[in-house]
Amino acid sequence: MLKDITLGQFFPGSSFLHKMDPRMKLILTFALIIIVFVSQGFVGFGLILAFVLLVTLSSGIAFKFLVRGLKPVLFIVLFTFVLNVFFQTGGEVIFKLSFLRITDGGLRMAFFLAARLVLLVICSQLLTLTTSPIALTDGLESLMRPLKRFHFPAHEIAMMMSIALRFIPTLMDEANKIMKAQTARGADFENGNLVQRAKAMVPLLVPLFVGSFRRAEELAMAMEARCYHGGEGRTRMRQLRYGWRDGTAAGVMAALLAAVLLLNYFRVV
């Protein structure tokens, strides 16, 4: 499962999405998340899914790679779906067994929540896969810059978030190495019940935490040796500028929002 975690990885490319300004990609990602929650019909979700598929194809990233990244959250999606199917009331009863019953309203709500979770994960993956950690840091800091007048540590927050995303694949690689080493020594991470598998993870977590603290200390020492003292007076080699790609993407997102709102207004299922 560890190798299926794709959040935080970056794939260089020259696609339309790769060349967009990171600030606009952050804004449009949040806008797409809002659109996902605003949509209230199957047609709206189909429209959003078609848009996500089109963006994925244009970015040059294989869709099966995004699907593989859904495996770590598959249990949460299925649990949410089942919970809403059996315990959501409203609508006509389709199936009933003792105290358990399935209604058309419960199925509808279960589908919406599961689809929203899947789309949220895919949107987050597209953002990190097509944006380098440095560009993501600069974009976050630029968007939060107006908060500096209220003494908000915009640069520090952006730096911490980007470092956390950057170290996700690094920690996953280290976890895989530790798991292979423990497996060679007789550890079994696949068989047994849930409690046994949880106990088997203890020899994996302890060295992983130790390695994480060691990497954090090494990073802090490297930054201090390079006289890093926050964002004050810091210059950038690459200046952020909005271009025609950002305006085009914003127009497409506005059209998608308008289409979803119209579908909701006319109650298109």
N, C-alpha and C positions, 0 to 999 in steps of 0.2 A: 504493500500500500504506500510505503514511503516514496517509492519512485514515481507514483502517480500524482504527487503534489507538484503542480506547475506554477502556483502563485508565487511571484517574486522573481521568476526567471525572465530573461530578456533575450529575444531573438533578433539580431540585427537584420535590417532589410531596407529596401528603397521603395516601399509601397506608398500609396497615398496616405495611409494611416501613420506610417513611420515618420513621414516628413511633416506631419502636423505639429503645431505648437503644443508643448505639453500642457500649458494652461488651458487651451481650448479642449484638449482631450479630457482633462479632469472635469471641466465644466460640463461637457457633453456626456461624460459617463454618469455624473450625478443626475443630469437631465433625463438620461435613459432609464435610470433607476426610478425616478419619479414617474415616468411614463408607464413603466411596468406596474407600479402600484395603482396608477390611475385607471388603467384598462380594466373593464368590467365584463368583457364578453370574449367568446372564443375567437371571433373574427379579429378582434383587437390583438389578442395574443398571437394569432397566426400572422398578422401583419408585423408585429414586433419580431417574431421568430424569423420571418423572411428577411427583415432588415439586418438582423444579427448574422444570418447566413451570408448575406451579400457582403457585409463588412468583413467577415472572416475570410471569404474567398478573395476579396480585394487585398487583404493584408498579406496573403501568401502563407498563412499558417494553416496547417492541415486541421480540418474540423475534428478528426479522430483524436488529435492531441488535446483539444479542449474537452472532448468527451472523457478521455482518460483522466483529466483533471477533476472530473465530477465524482470519481470513485470514492475519494475520502469523505465526501458529504452525502454519499448515496444513502447511508443509513438514516441520516437526519431527514432527508427528503421522503424516504419510505415511511419512517415513523410519523412524520407530519401528515402524510397522505392517509395512512391507516387510522390515525387518531381522529382526523376530521370525518372520515367515512363513517365510522361507527358511533361517534359521539356528537356529531353536528346535527341538530334538529332543524326541521323546517322542510316543507315540500311533501310530496307524496312518498309513501313507504314503498320501496321496491323489494326489499327482502327483510325478513324478521326471523330471528332465532333467539328464543328466551328474551333476555333483556337487551340483546344486540339487535339493531335494526339499521338498514341502509336506506337513506332517502335521496331523492334526486338533488335536493339542496345540499346535502352532505357531500355527494359526489362532485358537485359543481365547486363547492368551496375547497375540497381537497385538491382538485385539479388546479385551481387558481393558485393556492399556496405553494404546491409543489413546483408549478411552472415558474412562479416568481423566484423561488429559491434557485432553481436551475439557471434562469436568466441572469440573476444577480451574480452568481459565480462566474458565468461566462463573460459578462461585462467586465468584471474585475480582472479576469485573466487576459482579456484583450488589451486592457490598459497597461498592465505590467509587461506583457510579452512584446509590446510594440514601443515601449518607452524605457530608455536607459535609466538606471538609478540616479545618475547625475542630473539628467533632464527632469526627472520626476521631482527631485529635491528643489531645483530651481523653480519649477512651476508651482509647487506648493508654497514656497517662500514668497513668490511674487503675488500669489492670490491672497496670502495672509498678511502682506506688507501693510495694508491700511490699519491693521490692528496694532501695529507697533506704537502708534500714538497713545494707546492705552496700556503701554508697557507689556504687551503680549510678546513672548519669546518666539516670534515666527520662524526665524532661522533655526533655532535649536529644535523646535517641534518638527519642522520639515526634515532636518537632518536625522533625527531619531527614527522617524517613520521610514525614511528611505533606507537607513542602515538595517532596520528590522526586516524590510522586504528583501534587501540584498542578501541577508544572511539566512533566509529560509532555505534556498537550494543548497547553500554550503552546509548547513546543519543536517539536511536530508542526506547529503553525500556521506557525511561523517557517521550518521546513524546507520546507513547501509553498510559501511565498512565495519562498524562495531558488531552489527547483526551477523555479518558473514563470519567474523572472527569468533563470536559466541556460538554460532552454529557449528563451526569446525571443532569446537570444544565439547559438543554434545548438547547444546541448548536447543530446545524445540519451541518455536514461536507460532507454529501453525496448528498443531493438534491439541486436543484437550478442550475442556469447557471454558467458559468465560473467566472464571476465577483463576484457573491454572494458566491461561494465556496471559492474564494480567500479572501474575507472579513472575512469569517468565520474562516480562518486560523490565523488571527491576534491574537485572544486570546490564540492560541496555541504557536505561535512563541515567544511572549514576555516572558512568564515564561520559555520557553525552552532556550532562550538566557541568561536569568538571571541565570538559573541553570548551563549552560555551563561555564559561567565566575566564578561561585562559585566553580565548580569542578576543574577548571584550577588553581584557587588560592589555593585550598586545596592540589592539587598535587604539586604545587610549594613549599608550606610550608613543605610538607612531605619530598620532595627531599632535601630541605635546611636543615631540621632537621637531616637528615641522612648524612650530610656533602658531598652532591653531588657537584662536581665542574668540571664536564666535563669528557672527556675520558682520560685525562692525568694520567698515573699511575694506571689506572683501570685494575683489573684482572678479569678473567672469570672462573667460576666453570667448564664450559663445553667448551673444546677446539674444534674448527672446524677442521675436517680432511676429505679429500676426500677418498671415498671408492670405492669398486667394483660396487656398485649401481650407483654411479655418472658416472663412466666410461661407464657402460652399457647404461644408459639413454642418455649420450652424443652421443654414437654410433648410437642409434636408431634415435635420432634427426637429426644426419648427414645423415642417410639413407633417412629419410623423406624429407630433403632439396634436396638431390640428385634426388629423385623421382619426386619432384615437378619441379625442373629445367629441367629434361629430358622431362617431359610432356609439359613444355613451349617450349622447343627447337623443339620438333616434332609437336608442335601446336595441341596437343590432346584437343579436346573441352570438 
